[in-house]
Amino acid sequence: MPISETLWQGAITAIGGGSGLSVLLRGLKRWVAPERLRAVVTVTDDGGSSGRLRREFGVLPPGDIRNCLAALADDEDLLTRLFQYRFMGGDGLAGHSFGNLFLTALTGITGDFYQAILTAESVLSVRGKILPATLTDVRLKARSHSGKTYEGESAVGLATESIAELELEPARPAAFPAAVEAIASAELVVLGPGSLYTSILPNLLIPALRNTLEQSRARVVLVLNLMTQPGETLGMSGLDHLLALERHAGRGIVDVVLANSRALPADRLDLYRASGAEPVEVDRRAIEGRGVELVAADLLAEEELLRHDPERLACAVLALARGERPA
């Protein structure tokens, strides 16, 4: 679909990581002026290619940044597919994506992770700004209600019990200044969609980002996932997601919860239920009882996997930015 000729000029800042943030950005880039669209991205990944590069080269994990670069690329053809290309074999190369290696090499050349991002933005003609939440080497740590501790993002994502407390090590890392400014100057801030404990909350555990969000006049929208995630949000309702966010970042930050209104196809649900995932239940009365508006819209993609549709999600977010209710 071509870029819209009439671009929204309001400032929108999306906060998160993983594939959920990429879906949102892929939709918004077609409707928001590039200089007004910013993504604040978590840097706690310690698994897969990102984790290997982090351990071997001491760089910040590039994977979530790479996904956002690809999502915001003006032309999602050859260069973008190259950036996302993952080596399937080769001694030492198997599992790595070209984009992760590219960002790691640029960091080594320039000595600056953010300079590597800026260079990649130029190469891919990115329609927006991608900002790491912090340039500090941070690790994720969680404690379950039973008292068990989970060290690292990968372990937190695979936790087999509900999480009581999430924290960063070091506990009070400095926020990346441009990320702070992106939140402070936003008219709309979007949290998610994405993994609650490993993509969204890690950003809000950084004091300067959390405090700026608390003081911001921006409308803050929490996009609920379609399905729970086995190990991370097993059995959690929409209200539970909101309560977990309030527990870690404070009550009153979220103004709107955006949920999917369309019934999920039964045949596709069976595949997810086999792995322990269930639809995220939404109780309007319970959520609005927290002083938060609930808005529901058709956000479902027309594909085999149960995912948000980039275009539908972007349209719903932009309606909220304009003070309207999504169609």
C-alpha positions as CSV (number, residue, x, y, z in Angstrom):
1,M,0.0,0.0,0.0
2,P,1.4,3.4,-0.9
3,I,2.3,6.0,1.7
4,S,-0.6,8.3,2.4
5,E,-0.5,11.8,0.8
6,T,-2.0,13.3,3.9
7,L,0.2,12.5,6.9
8,W,-0.7,12.9,10.5
9,Q,1.5,15.7,11.9
10,G,1.0,14.9,15.6
11,A,3.9,13.3,17.5
12,I,3.4,9.6,18.3
13,T,5.8,7.6,20.4
14,A,5.6,3.9,20.5
15,I,7.2,2.0,23.4
16,G,8.0,-1.7,23.4
17,G,10.0,-4.3,21.5
18,G,9.8,-7.6,19.8
19,S,7.5,-8.3,16.9
20,G,4.5,-6.5,18.4
21,L,6.2,-3.1,18.1
22,S,7.2,-3.8,14.5
23,V,3.6,-4.5,13.5
24,L,2.5,-1.2,14.9
25,L,5.3,0.7,13.2
26,R,4.7,-0.9,9.9
27,G,1.2,0.4,9.9
28,L,1.8,3.9,11.3
29,K,4.7,4.7,8.9
30,R,2.1,5.1,6.1
31,W,0.1,7.7,8.0
32,V,2.4,9.7,10.2
33,A,5.0,12.2,9.2
34,P,8.4,10.5,9.6
35,E,9.9,13.2,11.9
36,R,6.9,12.8,14.2
37,L,7.0,9.0,14.6
38,R,9.4,7.6,17.2
39,A,10.0,4.2,18.7
40,V,11.5,3.6,22.1
41,V,12.9,0.1,22.1
42,T,13.9,-2.2,24.9
43,V,17.5,-3.5,25.0
44,T,17.3,-6.4,27.4
45,D,17.3,-9.4,25.0
46,D,19.8,-12.1,25.9
47,G,18.7,-14.9,23.7
48,G,19.3,-16.1,20.1
49,S,21.5,-14.1,17.8
50,S,21.2,-10.9,19.9
51,G,22.3,-12.7,23.0
52,R,25.3,-14.3,21.3
53,L,26.5,-11.0,19.9
54,R,25.9,-9.3,23.2
55,R,28.1,-11.9,25.0
56,E,30.8,-12.2,22.3
57,F,31.2,-8.5,21.4
58,G,29.8,-6.6,24.3
59,V,27.3,-4.7,22.1
60,L,23.7,-3.9,23.1
61,P,21.3,-6.5,21.7
62,P,20.4,-5.5,18.1
63,G,17.5,-7.8,17.4
64,D,14.5,-5.6,18.4
65,I,16.2,-2.6,16.9
66,R,16.7,-4.5,13.6
67,N,13.0,-5.5,13.5
68,C,12.0,-1.9,13.9
69,L,14.4,-0.7,11.2
70,A,12.9,-3.2,8.8
71,A,9.3,-2.3,9.8
72,L,10.0,1.5,9.2
73,A,11.9,1.1,6.0
74,D,10.5,3.1,3.1
75,D,10.9,0.2,0.7
76,E,10.4,-3.2,2.2
77,D,11.9,-5.0,-0.7
78,L,15.5,-6.2,-1.3
79,L,17.5,-4.2,1.2
80,T,14.9,-4.8,4.0
81,R,14.8,-8.5,3.2
82,L,18.6,-8.6,3.2
83,F,18.6,-6.9,6.6
84,Q,16.2,-9.6,8.0
85,Y,18.0,-12.5,6.3
86,R,19.0,-15.2,8.8
87,F,21.8,-17.5,8.1
88,M,20.7,-21.2,8.3
89,G,24.2,-22.7,8.3
90,G,27.8,-21.9,8.5
91,D,30.3,-22.2,11.3
92,G,29.5,-19.4,13.7
93,L,27.0,-17.8,11.4
94,A,24.0,-20.2,11.8
95,G,21.1,-18.3,13.6
96,H,22.5,-14.8,13.0
97,S,20.6,-12.3,10.9
98,F,22.5,-10.1,8.5
99,G,21.0,-7.0,10.2
100,N,22.3,-8.0,13.6
101,L,25.8,-8.5,12.2
102,F,25.5,-5.2,10.3
103,L,24.6,-3.2,13.5
104,T,27.4,-5.0,15.5
105,A,30.0,-4.2,12.8
106,L,28.9,-0.6,12.7
107,T,29.1,-0.3,16.4
108,G,32.6,-1.7,16.3
109,I,33.6,0.8,13.6
110,T,32.0,3.9,15.2
111,G,32.3,2.8,18.8
112,D,28.7,4.0,19.2
113,F,25.6,1.9,19.1
114,Y,23.3,4.8,18.3
115,Q,25.5,5.9,15.5
116,A,25.1,2.4,14.1
117,I,21.3,2.8,14.2
118,L,21.5,6.2,12.5
119,T,23.6,4.7,9.7
120,A,21.1,1.8,9.3
121,E,18.2,4.3,9.2
122,S,19.9,6.1,6.3
123,V,20.7,2.9,4.4
124,L,17.1,1.7,4.7
125,S,15.4,5.2,4.2
126,V,13.6,4.7,7.5
127,R,10.4,6.6,8.0
128,G,10.7,7.5,11.7
129,K,13.3,7.5,14.5
130,I,14.4,4.4,16.4
131,L,15.7,5.1,19.9
132,P,17.1,2.6,22.4
133,A,15.6,3.0,25.8
134,T,19.1,3.1,27.3
135,L,22.7,2.7,26.2
136,T,23.5,0.9,29.5
137,D,24.1,-2.8,29.5
138,V,21.0,-3.9,31.4
139,R,19.7,-7.3,32.5
140,L,16.2,-8.4,33.3
141,K,15.3,-10.1,36.5
142,A,12.0,-11.4,37.8
143,R,10.6,-12.9,41.0
144,S,7.5,-15.1,40.9
145,H,4.8,-15.2,43.5
146,S,6.3,-18.4,44.9
147,G,9.6,-16.6,45.4
148,K,11.5,-18.1,42.6
149,T,13.9,-15.9,40.7
150,Y,14.4,-15.7,37.0
151,E,17.6,-14.2,35.6
152,G,17.6,-12.7,32.1
153,E,15.0,-11.9,29.5
154,S,14.9,-15.4,28.1
155,A,14.3,-17.0,31.5
156,V,11.6,-14.4,32.3
157,G,9.8,-15.2,29.0
158,L,9.8,-18.9,29.8
159,A,8.7,-18.5,33.5
160,T,6.1,-21.2,34.3
161,E,4.4,-19.2,37.0
162,S,2.9,-15.7,37.5
163,I,5.4,-12.9,38.0
164,A,5.2,-10.7,41.1
165,E,8.1,-8.3,40.5
166,L,10.3,-7.3,37.6
167,E,13.5,-5.3,37.9
168,L,16.6,-4.3,36.0
169,E,20.2,-4.8,36.8
170,P,21.6,-2.2,37.4
171,A,18.4,-0.9,39.0
172,R,18.5,2.7,37.9
173,P,20.1,2.9,34.4
174,A,20.3,6.2,32.7
175,A,17.7,6.7,30.0
176,F,18.9,7.5,26.4
177,P,18.2,11.3,26.3
178,A,16.5,11.2,22.9
179,A,14.1,8.6,24.2
180,V,13.2,10.9,27.1
181,E,12.5,13.7,24.7
182,A,10.4,11.5,22.4
183,I,8.1,10.7,25.3
184,A,8.1,14.3,26.6
185,S,7.1,15.8,23.3
186,A,4.6,13.2,22.2
187,E,0.9,13.8,21.8
188,L,0.1,10.1,21.9
189,V,2.2,7.3,23.5
190,V,1.4,3.7,22.6
191,L,2.5,0.8,24.8
192,G,2.5,-2.5,23.0
193,P,1.3,-4.7,21.5
194,G,4.0,-7.2,22.6
195,S,5.3,-9.2,25.5
196,L,4.3,-7.5,28.7
197,Y,7.2,-8.5,30.9
198,T,10.0,-8.6,28.3
199,S,9.1,-5.9,25.8
200,I,6.9,-3.3,27.4
201,L,7.7,-3.1,31.1
202,P,11.5,-3.1,30.9
203,N,11.3,0.3,29.3
204,L,9.2,1.6,32.1
205,L,11.6,0.4,34.8
206,I,14.1,3.0,33.6
207,P,13.3,5.9,36.1
208,A,13.7,8.8,33.6
209,L,11.4,7.2,31.1
210,R,8.8,6.3,33.7
211,N,8.9,9.7,35.3
212,T,8.6,11.5,32.0
213,L,5.6,9.4,31.1
214,E,4.0,10.2,34.4
215,Q,4.4,13.9,33.8
216,S,3.5,13.9,30.1
217,R,0.3,15.4,28.9
218,A,0.2,12.8,26.1
219,R,-2.7,10.4,25.9
220,V,-1.3,6.9,26.8
221,V,-2.7,3.8,25.1
222,L,-2.1,0.3,26.2
223,V,-2.7,-2.2,23.3
224,L,-3.7,-5.6,24.6
225,N,-2.3,-8.7,23.0
226,L,-4.8,-11.1,21.3
227,M,-3.5,-14.1,23.2
228,T,-1.8,-14.9,26.4
229,Q,1.8,-16.0,26.2
230,P,2.6,-19.4,27.8
231,G,5.2,-18.9,30.5
232,E,4.9,-15.1,30.6
233,T,1.3,-14.1,30.8
234,L,-0.4,-17.4,31.2
235,G,-3.9,-17.0,32.5
236,M,-3.7,-13.2,32.6
237,S,-6.8,-11.1,31.6
238,G,-6.7,-7.6,30.1
239,L,-7.2,-6.3,33.6
240,D,-4.3,-8.3,34.9
241,H,-2.1,-6.8,32.2
242,L,-3.2,-3.3,33.3
243,L,-2.6,-4.1,37.0
244,A,0.9,-5.5,36.3
245,L,1.7,-2.3,34.5
246,E,0.3,-0.2,37.3
247,R,2.2,-2.2,39.9
248,H,5.6,-1.5,38.1
249,A,5.0,1.9,36.7
250,G,2.3,3.5,38.8
251,R,-1.5,4.0,38.6
252,G,-2.8,6.7,36.3
253,I,-0.2,6.3,33.5
254,V,-2.6,4.6,31.1
255,D,-5.6,6.5,29.7
256,V,-6.9,4.0,27.2
257,V,-6.8,0.2,26.8
258,L,-7.2,-0.8,23.2
259,A,-8.5,-4.3,22.6
260,N,-9.6,-6.4,19.7
261,S,-13.3,-6.6,19.2
262,R,-13.4,-9.4,16.5
263,A,-14.1,-13.0,17.5
264,L,-11.0,-15.1,17.0
265,P,-11.5,-18.0,14.6
266,A,-12.1,-21.3,16.4
267,D,-9.9,-23.3,14.0
268,R,-6.9,-21.0,14.6
269,L,-7.5,-21.0,18.4
270,D,-6.9,-24.8,18.6
271,L,-3.3,-24.4,17.5
272,Y,-2.6,-21.9,20.2
273,R,-4.5,-23.7,22.9
274,A,-2.3,-26.8,22.3
275,S,0.7,-24.7,23.5
276,G,-1.2,-23.3,26.5
277,A,-2.2,-19.9,25.1
278,E,-5.7,-18.5,25.5
279,P,-7.5,-15.4,24.2
280,V,-6.9,-12.4,26.5
281,E,-10.2,-11.9,28.3
282,V,-11.4,-8.3,28.4
283,D,-13.8,-7.1,31.2
284,R,-15.0,-3.6,30.3
285,R,-16.4,-2.9,33.8
286,A,-13.3,-4.0,35.6
287,I,-10.9,-2.0,33.4
288,E,-13.1,1.1,33.5
289,G,-13.3,0.7,37.2
290,R,-9.6,1.6,37.3
291,G,-10.4,4.9,35.7
292,V,-9.2,3.7,32.3
293,E,-11.2,3.9,29.1
294,L,-11.7,0.7,27.1
295,V,-11.9,1.0,23.3
296,A,-12.5,-2.1,21.2
297,A,-11.9,-2.3,17.4
298,D,-11.3,-5.0,14.8
299,L,-7.5,-5.4,14.9
300,L,-7.2,-9.0,13.6
301,A,-5.0,-9.8,10.7
302,E,-6.3,-12.0,7.8
303,E,-3.7,-14.8,8.1
304,E,-3.2,-18.2,9.7
305,L,-1.5,-16.8,12.8
306,L,-3.4,-14.7,15.3
307,R,-1.8,-11.4,15.0
308,H,-2.7,-7.7,14.9
309,D,-3.1,-6.3,11.4
310,P,-0.7,-3.3,10.9
311,E,-3.2,-1.2,8.9
312,R,-6.2,-1.8,11.3
313,L,-4.1,-1.2,14.3
314,A,-2.6,2.0,12.9
315,C,-6.1,3.3,12.0
316,A,-7.4,2.6,15.5
317,V,-4.4,4.3,17.1
318,L,-4.7,7.3,14.8
319,A,-8.4,7.6,15.6
320,L,-7.5,7.8,19.3
321,A,-4.8,10.4,18.5
322,R,-7.5,12.5,16.8
323,G,-9.8,12.2,19.8
324,E,-12.1,9.9,17.9
325,R,-13.3,6.3,18.5
326,P,-12.1,3.7,16.0
327,A,-14.6,2.6,13.5
